[in-house]
């Protein structure tokens, strides 16, 4: 018998191990119950929040109804740099509202297919889309996704909500969209949506867009009885539907390649979703987009319509169409109306009554603001902006970029080259030939880089650009792009004479020249179309009460893209162009003045670009839609860069100096006639020639080339360009 208090032994005398205490069972069931309770409370909270939001936002529905009929809109206004009114950014004729039966089913189907393919299935909110948008917002740490349904887009536009929307605002929009679909039929929502979205070119609403882009193709449409939106073919409807996502990026006038791809994408979706047949799809993809000349925007109420239309698109891209057109904004443009009027008068004094026209751009060197833009003769007849959109061959006006590249690489102005006909070999095994000749076959025998600049010697500059400059035409193109040219520059051999596959616009050419004027400092602003790399059109945006709106103040930006010493050296030799070279007619006696002429083959394009201390300007002269040779328009003589362009440039810059002097005097006298006052006088330009233009001096080869140009020699404005 085992003694009391002792543990029994196992057989063999071993003591058994102690028995561990029994574990208490985990209350798993209790935890699951708590979890389910919390989950249920969370669901109730979400439902309550959604219900509360839905109830709270119901009061906003009347505002949306009013928005659809523009009950509370107020036009935005634009003013010049001195505070003088230029015009409004919209007018009543931009607001063309249609009923459902006046809109083609093709348009409705195109918009649904690309913007919201489940439009007829959801209740205003696409929960799959919201989930995707929230995930993207979280990953990108932004709130730019969302409003994926047509109903939500309509609500967003009605509330004038743009990129600053919060997640709460997006939930609010979703709740409103859900409520709206309880009040309106799908077709009514789609109709009002089409009536209130922006398609670009000042066209607000589907009928304005149809008239703008396809009115020329359907000349009988555009009345209340026969709206253009009713007669569009599927491919035309697809073009307009493609514009909704980005009216600027997919505009056939500005970006034809993007517009074509977008149009065909919409057609593909229409076919996939059963809205059109395969034959309609294939036929639609073969159709040409409307030509720039056939795109006719609504009339612009402006004293400077070309610039206003250019500024308008920038504002829409930045602030949204609803806020831009109907937000009662006040926009301070960089334009100077007095200078604008003077520039137009100067152009008319030289070219009035003869077929060629001109584009003129003046840029303020201090802040890159566009002070004047002559971009066409009649905006209502031809709204195409020659200054901002017209790509023309630059001819020898490209030479300052070659000069700058050479100086950057250490090639001195005293370097001597042969001034004689040249033939360059390029292509595979050098079998292709590029012959170069001087304008009017004038040669110097030999010339320094400085002399060749003064007299625009093609033979010398071709050797510099193709043989001396490291990297050749590619290096020259990089220099031009750094200085502000945005159009891609081809690097074919003819590029050194300004023979490009795609030309340049007067606006970007002026901007690039202004970088040289600023000693290599590329000036821009935070409100520029491409901040830091383009000129500025407006500097301040306020609301109707005059208070600055968010992001409405321009700050100048600076980037040194060319060494200061190089820029100053280039300007020094370019000064000789207007004192003794090809641009003497542009001379105004300003010691800071410099410039360069440019003429293309057969005198199809003629340029003068240059600057004084305060401003830079470019003048292009030619035929609007062709490269018709201008062989007799200068009083029986050819038009080159040293004729009409140089004379117009001198007139415009003289007007600038006069206006600036008058304002300075008025300011010092304390009078009210200064900034923004009516012009006290107008510029009176020299009379156009009534006989043949003076002949150029005969070439006189310099016996001892030096870094300074030798006098009395002219090789013209560098026009001969080989094909390519």
C-alpha positions in Angstrom: 0.0 0.0 0.0 1.3 3.3 -1.0 2.1 5.7 1.7 -0.1 8.8 2.0 1.2 11.7 0.0 3.6 9.7 -2.1 3.2 9.1 -5.9 2.7 5.5 -7.1 5.6 3.9 -8.8 5.4 2.3 -12.2 6.3 -1.4 -12.4 10.1 -1.7 -12.0 10.1 1.1 -9.4 10.0 4.1 -11.9 8.2 7.2 -10.8 5.6 8.4 -13.4 6.1 12.0 -14.8 3.9 14.7 -13.5 0.6 15.2 -15.3 0.3 18.7 -17.0 -2.7 20.8 -16.1 -5.5 20.6 -18.6 -5.7 23.6 -21.1 -8.7 25.8 -21.1 -10.6 25.8 -24.4 -10.3 29.1 -26.5 -13.5 31.0 -26.9 -13.4 30.8 -30.7 -17.1 30.9 -31.1 -17.3 34.1 -29.0 -14.7 35.8 -31.2 -16.5 34.9 -34.4 -19.7 36.3 -32.9 -17.9 39.6 -32.1 -16.4 39.7 -35.6 -19.8 39.2 -37.2 -21.4 41.8 -35.0 -18.7 44.3 -36.0 -19.0 43.4 -39.7 -22.7 43.9 -39.5 -22.3 47.3 -37.8 -19.8 48.3 -40.5 -22.2 47.4 -43.2 -25.0 49.3 -41.4 -22.6 52.3 -41.1 -21.8 52.2 -44.8 -25.5 51.8 -45.7 -26.4 54.6 -43.3 -23.6 56.8 -44.8 -24.8 56.2 -48.3 -28.4 56.7 -47.4 -27.5 59.9 -45.5 -25.4 61.2 -48.4 -28.2 60.4 -50.9 -30.6 62.3 -48.7 -28.3 65.2 -48.1 -27.4 65.7 -51.8 -31.0 65.6 -52.9 -31.1 69.4 -52.5 -28.4 69.6 -55.3 -30.7 68.1 -57.9 -32.5 71.4 -58.8 -29.0 72.9 -59.4 -28.3 70.2 -61.9 -31.6 70.7 -63.6 -30.8 74.4 -63.9 -27.3 73.7 -65.2 -28.7 71.7 -68.1 -30.4 74.9 -69.3 -27.6 77.2 -68.3 -29.8 79.2 -65.9 -26.9 80.5 -63.7 -24.0 80.8 -66.2 -22.0 84.0 -66.5 -19.6 84.5 -69.4 -15.9 84.8 -68.7 -14.0 87.9 -69.9 -10.5 88.5 -71.2 -8.5 91.7 -70.8 -5.2 92.9 -72.3 -2.0 93.5 -70.3 -3.1 97.1 -69.6 -6.6 96.1 -68.4 -8.5 97.0 -71.7 -11.3 94.5 -72.5 -10.6 92.2 -75.4 -13.8 90.2 -75.4 -15.7 87.3 -73.9 -14.8 83.6 -74.1 -18.3 82.5 -75.1 -21.6 83.9 -76.3 -25.2 82.9 -76.5 -24.7 81.4 -80.0 -22.3 78.8 -78.4 -25.3 77.5 -76.4 -27.3 75.4 -78.9 -29.6 73.0 -77.0 -31.3 70.1 -78.7 -34.0 67.6 -77.8 -33.4 63.9 -78.0 -35.1 63.5 -81.4 -32.7 66.1 -82.9 -29.6 64.0 -82.1 -28.6 61.2 -84.4 -28.6 57.7 -82.9 -25.1 57.4 -84.4 -24.0 60.1 -82.0 -25.6 58.5 -78.9 -24.2 55.1 -79.8 -20.7 56.4 -80.4 -20.6 58.3 -77.1 -22.0 55.3 -75.1 -19.6 52.9 -76.8 -16.5 54.9 -75.8 -17.5 56.6 -72.6 -19.8 54.2 -70.8 -20.6 50.9 -72.5 -22.8 49.8 -69.5 -24.8 53.0 -69.6 -28.1 51.3 -70.2 -27.5 48.6 -67.5 -26.3 50.5 -64.4 -28.3 52.8 -62.1 -26.0 55.7 -62.5 -23.1 54.2 -60.6 -20.8 51.6 -62.0 -19.5 49.9 -58.8 -16.9 47.9 -60.8 -15.6 51.2 -62.1 -15.6 52.8 -58.7 -13.5 49.9 -57.3 -11.0 50.2 -60.1 -10.8 54.0 -59.6 -10.3 53.7 -55.8 -7.5 51.3 -56.2 -5.8 53.6 -58.8 -6.3 56.6 -56.5 -4.7 54.7 -53.6 -1.8 53.4 -55.7 -1.1 56.9 -57.2 -1.9 58.8 -54.0 -4.2 61.1 -56.0 -7.9 61.5 -56.6 -8.0 61.9 -60.4 -9.8 58.6 -61.2 -13.6 58.2 -61.1 -16.8 59.6 -62.7 -16.7 56.7 -65.1 -20.3 56.7 -66.0 -22.0 59.2 -68.3 -24.4 60.1 -65.4 -21.5 60.8 -63.1 -19.7 62.9 -65.7 -22.8 64.9 -66.2 -23.1 65.5 -62.4 -19.4 66.4 -62.2 -19.8 69.0 -65.0 -22.9 70.3 -63.3 -21.1 70.9 -60.1 -18.1 72.4 -62.0 -15.8 69.9 -60.2 -12.4 69.4 -61.7 -9.1 67.8 -60.7 -9.2 69.0 -57.0 -12.1 66.7 -56.2 -11.8 64.7 -52.9 -12.9 61.2 -52.3 -15.9 62.5 -50.4 -16.8 64.7 -53.4 -16.6 61.6 -55.6 -19.0 59.7 -53.3 -21.3 62.7 -53.3 -21.3 62.7 -57.1 -22.0 59.0 -57.2 -24.9 59.5 -54.8 -26.3 62.3 -57.0 -25.9 60.2 -60.1 -27.9 57.5 -58.4 -30.6 60.0 -57.4 -30.7 61.6 -60.8 -31.4 58.3 -62.5 -34.5 58.0 -60.3 -35.8 61.4 -61.7 -34.7 61.2 -65.4 -34.9 58.6 -68.1 -31.6 57.3 -69.6 -32.3 59.1 -72.9 -32.8 62.4 -71.1 -29.6 62.0 -69.2 -27.7 61.2 -72.4 -29.3 64.2 -74.2 -28.5 66.7 -71.5 -25.0 65.3 -71.2 -24.4 65.8 -75.0 -25.8 69.3 -74.7 -23.4 70.3 -71.9 -20.0 68.9 -72.8 -17.1 70.7 -74.5 -15.7 69.4 -77.8 -13.0 72.0 -78.4 -12.8 75.0 -80.8 -15.2 76.9 -78.6 -18.0 74.4 -79.4 -20.0 73.8 -76.2 -22.7 71.1 -76.8 -23.2 68.5 -79.5 -24.9 70.8 -82.1 -22.2 73.5 -81.8 -19.6 70.7 -82.3 -21.4 69.2 -85.2 -21.6 72.6 -87.0 -18.0 73.3 -86.1 -16.4 70.1 -87.4 -18.9 68.9 -90.0 -20.9 71.9 -91.1 -18.9 72.1 -94.3 -19.6 68.5 -95.1 -23.4 69.1 -94.7 -23.9 72.6 -95.9 -27.7 72.5 -95.6 -27.7 71.7 -91.9 -27.5 74.0 -89.0 -31.0 75.2 -88.6 -33.6 74.5 -85.9 -35.5 72.3 -88.4 -32.4 70.5 -89.7 -29.7 70.4 -86.9 -26.3 69.1 -87.9 -26.2 66.7 -85.0 -29.1 64.8 -86.7 -27.4 64.0 -90.0 -24.0 62.8 -89.1 -22.6 59.5 -90.4 -21.2 56.9 -87.9 -17.6 57.9 -88.7 -18.4 61.5 -88.1 -20.2 60.7 -84.9 -17.1 58.6 -83.8 -14.9 61.6 -84.5 -16.9 63.8 -82.1 -17.2 61.1 -79.5 -13.5 60.7 -79.5 -13.0 64.4 -78.6 -14.8 64.2 -75.3 -11.9 62.6 -73.4 -9.5 65.4 -74.5 -10.7 68.1 -76.9 -7.2 69.4 -77.5 -5.3 66.1 -77.8 -7.8 64.6 -80.3 -8.6 67.7 -82.3 -8.3 67.0 -86.0 -6.8 70.4 -86.6 -4.1 70.3 -84.0 -3.4 66.6 -83.8 -4.6 64.8 -86.9 -2.8 61.5 -86.2 -4.1 61.3 -82.6 -7.6 62.2 -83.9 -7.5 59.5 -86.6 -6.4 56.8 -84.1 -9.1 57.9 -81.6 -11.8 58.0 -84.3 -11.0 54.5 -85.4 -10.9 53.2 -81.8 -14.5 54.5 -81.3 -15.6 52.9 -84.6 -14.1 49.6 -83.4 -16.0 49.8 -80.1 -19.2 50.7 -82.0 -18.7 47.6 -84.1 -17.8 45.3 -81.2 -20.9 46.4 -79.3 -23.2 45.9 -82.3 -24.0 49.6 -83.1 -22.7 49.4 -86.7 -22.1 46.7 -89.3 -18.6 45.6 -90.4 -19.1 47.4 -93.7 -19.8 50.7 -91.8 -16.7 50.1 -89.7 -14.4 49.5 -92.6 -15.9 52.4 -94.6 -15.6 54.7 -91.7 -11.9 53.9 -91.1 -11.2 54.9 -94.7 -12.8 58.4 -94.4 -10.6 61.5 -94.2 -10.9 63.7 -91.1 -12.2 67.2 -91.7 -9.5 69.5 -93.1 -8.4 72.5 -90.9 -10.0 74.8 -93.4 -13.3 73.0 -93.1 -13.4 73.3 -89.3 -15.4 76.5 -88.5 -15.6 77.4 -84.8 -18.4 79.6 -83.5 -17.8 83.3 -83.8 -15.4 84.7 -81.2 -16.5 87.9 -79.5 -13.1 89.5 -79.4 -10.9 92.4 -80.6 -8.1 89.9 -81.1 -9.9 86.6 -82.1 -6.9 84.6 -83.1 -5.2 85.1 -79.7 -8.5 84.7 -77.8 -9.1 81.3 -79.4 -5.6 80.2 -78.6 -5.9 81.3 -75.0 -9.4 79.8 -74.7 -8.1 76.3 -75.3 -5.4 76.7 -72.7 -7.9 77.8 -70.1 -10.2 74.8 -70.9 -7.3 72.4 -70.6 -6.3 73.9 -67.2 -9.7 74.8 -65.6 -12.3 72.8 -67.4 -14.9 74.0 -70.0 -17.7 74.8 -67.6 -15.5 77.0 -65.4 -13.8 78.6 -68.4 -16.9 79.6 -70.3 -19.6 80.0 -67.6 -17.6 80.7 -64.5 -17.5 84.4 -64.8 -13.7 84.4 -64.8 -11.6 87.5 -65.6 -8.4 86.6 -67.5 -5.5 89.0 -67.8 -3.8 88.3 -71.2 -0.3 89.2 -72.1 -1.5 90.8 -75.3 -1.1 94.6 -75.8 -4.1 95.8 -77.8 -2.3 99.0 -78.9 0.6 97.0 -80.3 -1.8 94.5 -81.8 -3.6 97.2 -83.7 -0.3 98.8 -84.8 1.0 95.4 -86.1 -2.1 94.8 -88.1 -1.8 98.3 -89.6 1.8 97.7 -90.5 1.0 94.4 -92.3 -1.9 95.9 -94.1 0.2 98.9 -95.2 2.7 96.6 -97.0 0.6 93.7 -98.1 -2.9 95.1 -98.5 -4.1 94.6 -102.0 -1.6 91.9 -102.9 -2.1 88.1 -102.5 0.6 87.2 -99.9 -0.2 87.5 -96.2 1.8 87.7 -93.1 2.0 86.2 -89.6 3.6 88.3 -86.9 4.5 87.3 -83.3 6.0 89.7 -80.7 7.2 88.2 -77.3 8.2 90.2 -74.2 11.7 89.1 -73.3 11.2 89.6 -69.6 8.4 87.1 -69.1 7.8 85.3 -72.5 4.4 87.0 -72.8 2.9 87.2 -76.3 2.4 90.9 -76.8 1.0 90.7 -80.4 -0.1 88.0 -82.7 -1.1 88.6 -86.3 -2.4 85.2 -87.4 -4.7 85.8 -90.3 -6.7 88.3 -92.3 -10.3 87.4 -91.2 -11.1 85.1 -88.3 -14.7 84.5 -89.4 -13.6 83.5 -92.9 -10.4 81.7 -92.1 -10.0 80.9 -88.3 -6.9 78.9 -88.9 -4.1 80.5 -86.7 -1.1 80.9 -89.0 1.1 82.1 -86.1 0.5 79.3 -83.7 -0.4 76.4 -86.1 1.0 77.3 -89.5 4.1 75.2 -90.1 6.3 76.8 -92.8 9.8 76.2 -94.0 12.2 78.6 -92.2 14.9 78.9 -94.9 18.1 80.6 -93.7 16.4 81.9 -90.5 17.6 78.5 -89.1 21.2 79.7 -89.3 21.4 81.3 -85.8 20.8 77.8 -84.4 23.7 76.5 -86.4 25.8 79.4 -85.4 24.9 78.9 -81.7 25.8 75.2 -81.9 29.1 75.9 -83.6 30.1 78.5 -81.0 29.0 76.2 -78.1 31.4 73.6 -79.6 34.3 76.1 -79.7 34.3 76.8 -83.5 35.5 80.4 -83.7 33.9 83.1 -85.8 37.2 83.6 -87.6 37.1 80.1 -89.1 37.4 80.3 -92.9 35.5 78.2 -95.4 35.2 78.1 -99.2 32.4 80.2 -100.6 31.7 78.3 -103.8 29.1 75.7 -105.0 29.3 72.6 -102.8 28.3 69.0 -103.3 27.9 66.8 -100.2 27.7 63.0 -100.2 25.3 61.2 -97.8 23.2 58.1 -97.6 24.3 54.5 -98.0 28.0 54.5 -99.0 27.7 58.2 -99.8 25.9 57.6 -103.1 23.3 60.3 -102.6 24.3 63.9 -103.4 23.3 67.1 -101.8 24.2 70.2 -103.9 24.3 73.6 -102.3 24.3 77.0 -104.0 24.1 80.5 -102.8 21.1 82.7 -103.4 21.3 84.2 -106.9 24.7 82.4 -107.2 26.6 85.1 -105.4 29.9 83.8 -103.9 32.8 85.2 -101.9 35.5 82.8 -102.8 36.2 82.3 -99.1 34.6 83.7 -96.0 34.8 83.5 -92.3 31.9 82.2 -90.2 31.2 85.8 -89.2 31.1 87.1 -92.8 29.0 84.1 -93.9 26.5 85.0 -91.1 26.2 88.6 -92.2 25.5 87.7 -95.8 23.8 84.4 -95.2 26.2 82.3 -97.2 24.7 78.9 -97.9 27.9 77.3 -99.1 29.7 78.1 -95.9 26.9 77.3 -93.5 26.4 73.9 -95.2 30.0 73.1 -94.5 29.7 74.2 -90.9 26.5 72.3 -90.2 27.4 69.1 -92.1 31.2 68.9 -91.5 32.4 71.1 -88.7 29.7 70.7 -86.0 30.1 67.5 -84.0 26.9 65.6 -84.4 25.9 67.5 -87.5 22.2 68.2 -88.0 21.2 66.2 -84.9 23.2 68.5 -82.7 21.7 71.6 -84.4 18.2 70.1 -83.8 19.0 69.6 -80.2 20.1 73.2 -79.8 16.9 74.5 -81.4 14.7 72.2 -79.2 16.5 73.4 -76.1 15.9 77.0 -77.1 12.2 76.4 -77.4 11.2 74.8 -80.7 8.6 72.0 -80.0 8.0 70.8 -83.6 10.2 67.8 -84.4 13.0 69.0 -86.7 14.1 66.6 -89.4 17.9 66.0 -89.6 18.2 65.5 -93.4 21.1 67.4 -95.0 18.8 70.2 -96.3 18.0 71.0 -92.7 21.1 73.2 -92.6 19.4 75.5 -95.2 16.0 75.4 -93.5 14.6 72.6 -95.7 12.6 70.6 -93.2 10.2 67.7 -93.7 7.8 69.6 -91.4 8.2 73.4 -91.0 8.1 75.5 -87.9 5.4 77.9 -86.6 6.1 81.7 -86.3 5.1 81.4 -82.6 7.7 78.7 -81.6 10.3 80.3 -83.9 9.9 83.6 -82.1 10.1 81.9 -78.8 13.3 80.1 -79.7 14.8 83.4 -80.9 13.8 85.0 -77.6 16.0 82.5 -75.8 19.0 84.0 -77.7 17.7 87.5 -76.9 17.8 86.5 -73.2 21.5 85.5 -73.4 20.6 81.8 -73.5 18.0 81.9 -70.7 14.8 80.2 -71.8 12.1 82.1 -70.0 8.6 80.7 -69.5 5.9 80.7 -66.9 3.7 78.4 -64.7 0.6 79.3 -66.8 2.3 78.6 -70.1 0.7 75.8 -72.2 3.9 73.8 -71.6 5.2 75.3 -68.3 8.9 76.0 -68.6 9.0 75.3 -72.4 6.6 77.6 -74.2 5.5 81.3 -74.3 2.9 82.7 -72.0 -0.6 83.9 -73.1 -2.1 85.0 -69.8 -0.7 85.9 -66.4 -3.7 86.1 -64.0 -7.2 84.6 -63.5 -9.7 85.9 -61.0 -13.3 85.1 -60.2 -16.2 87.4 -60.8 -15.4 89.3 -57.6 -11.8 89.9 -58.6 -10.3 87.3 -56.2 -7.5 85.2 -57.5 -8.6 81.7 -58.2 -6.5 78.6 -57.2 -3.6 78.3 -59.6 -4.5 81.6 -61.3 -1.2 83.5 -60.9 1.7 83.1 -63.3 5.3 82.8 -62.0 8.1 83.2 -64.4 10.5 80.3 -64.9 14.1 80.4 -66.1 16.5 77.8 -67.5 19.9 78.5 -68.9 20.1 76.4 -72.1 22.9 78.2 -73.9 26.0 79.6 -72.4 25.7 83.3 -71.8 29.0 84.1 -73.5 28.0 82.1 -76.6 24.6 83.9 -76.9 26.2 87.3 -76.6 28.8 86.5 -79.2 26.1 85.2 -81.6 24.0 88.3 -81.1 27.0 90.5 -81.8 27.6 89.0 -85.3 23.8 88.9 -86.0 23.7 92.6 -85.3 25.8 93.0 -88.5 22.9 91.4 -90.5 20.8 94.6 -89.9 23.6 97.1 -90.3 25.4 95.8 -93.4 24.0 92.4 -94.4 20.8 90.9 -95.8 18.5 92.5 -93.3 19.4 96.2 -93.6 15.7 97.1 -94.3 14.9 96.0 -90.7 17.4 98.5 -89.2 15.8 100.9 -86.8 19.0 102.4 -85.3 18.8 100.5 -82.1 22.2 99.4 -80.9 20.7 96.3 -79.2 19.1 95.2 -82.4 20.0 91.9 -84.2 18.2 89.5 -86.5 18.3 87.1 -89.4 16.6 86.8 -92.8 15.2 83.6 -94.3 14.0 82.7 -97.8 13.0 79.3 -99.1 13.5 77.8 -102.6 11.7 79.8 -105.3 10.7 82.4 -102.7 7.8 80.4 -101.4 8.4 81.6 -97.8 10.1 84.7 -96.5 11.1 85.5 -92.9 12.7 88.0 -90.7 13.3 87.2 -87.0 15.2 89.3 -84.5 15.1 91.3 -81.3 15.9 94.4 -79.4 16.6 94.5 -75.7 12.9 94.4 -74.7 11.1 92.2 -77.2 11.7 89.5 -79.9 9.6 89.3 -83.0 9.3 87.1 -86.1 7.6 88.0 -89.4 6.6 85.4 -92.0 5.3 86.3 -95.4 3.8 83.9 -98.0 0.7 82.4 -99.4 -1.6 80.9 -96.8 -2.4 77.5 -98.4 0.4 77.0 -100.9 4.1 77.7 -101.4 3.5 79.9 -104.4 6.7 81.5 -105.6 6.7 85.2 -104.8 8.8 86.3 -107.8 7.3 89.7 -108.6 5.3 90.9 -105.5 7.9 93.3 -104.2 7.2 95.9 -106.9 8.2 93.6 -109.6 11.0 91.9 -107.7 11.2 88.7 -105.7 10.1 88.7 -102.0 12.8 87.5 -99.8 13.5 87.9 -96.1 15.1 91.2 -96.6 12.1 92.8 -98.2 8.6 92.7 -96.8 9.4 90.7 -93.7 12.3 93.1 -92.7 10.1 96.2 -93.4 7.2 94.8 -91.4 9.5 93.9 -88.6 10.9 97.4 -88.5 7.4 98.9 -88.5 6.1 96.7 -85.7 9.2 97.2 -83.4 9.1 100.9 -84.1 5.5 100.9 -83.0 6.5 99.1 -79.8 9.2 101.6 -79.0 6.8 104.5 -79.6 4.0 103.1 -77.5 6.5 102.3 -74.7 7.8 105.9 -74.8 4.3 107.4 -74.7 3.4 105.3 -71.7 6.6 106.1 -69.9 6.0 109.8 -70.5 2.4 109.6 -69.4 3.5 107.8 -66.2 6.1 110.4 -65.4 3.6 113.1 -66.0 0.9 111.4 -63.9 -1.6 111.5 -66.7 -4.3 108.9 -67.4 -3.4 108.3 -71.0 -0.9 105.6 -70.3 -1.5 101.9 -70.1 -4.7 100.9 -71.7 -5.5 104.4 -73.1 -6.6 104.9 -76.6 -3.8 105.3 -79.2 -2.8 109.0 -79.5 -1.2 108.2 -82.8 -0.6 105.3 -85.1 2.6 104.1 -86.7 3.1 105.4 -90.3 5.4 102.9 -92.1 7.6 103.7 -95.1 5.7 103.6 -98.3 6.0 100.3 -100.2 8.3 100.5 -103.2 6.8 101.8 -106.4 9.6 100.6 -108.7 11.9 97.6 -108.8 13.6 97.0 -105.5 17.2 98.2 -105.3 19.7 95.6 -106.6 22.1 94.1 -104.2 25.8 95.0 -104.2 27.9 92.7 -106.4 30.0 90.1 -104.4 33.5 91.2 -103.5 35.5 88.3 -102.2 37.4 89.3 -99.1 41.2 89.1 -99.7 41.9 88.4 -96.0 39.0 86.8 -94.2 38.7 87.8 -90.6 36.3 87.5 -87.7 34.6 90.7 -88.7 32.4 90.8 -91.8 33.8 92.5 -94.9 31.5 95.2 -96.3 29.7 95.5 -99.5 29.1 91.7 -100.1 25.8 90.0 -100.3 24.9 86.4 -101.0 21.2 86.9 -100.5 19.0 85.5 -97.9 20.0 81.9 -98.2 17.2 80.5 -100.3 18.4 77.6 -102.5 17.3 74.4 -101.0 17.8 71.0 -102.4 14.8 68.6 -102.4 14.4 66.6 -99.2 
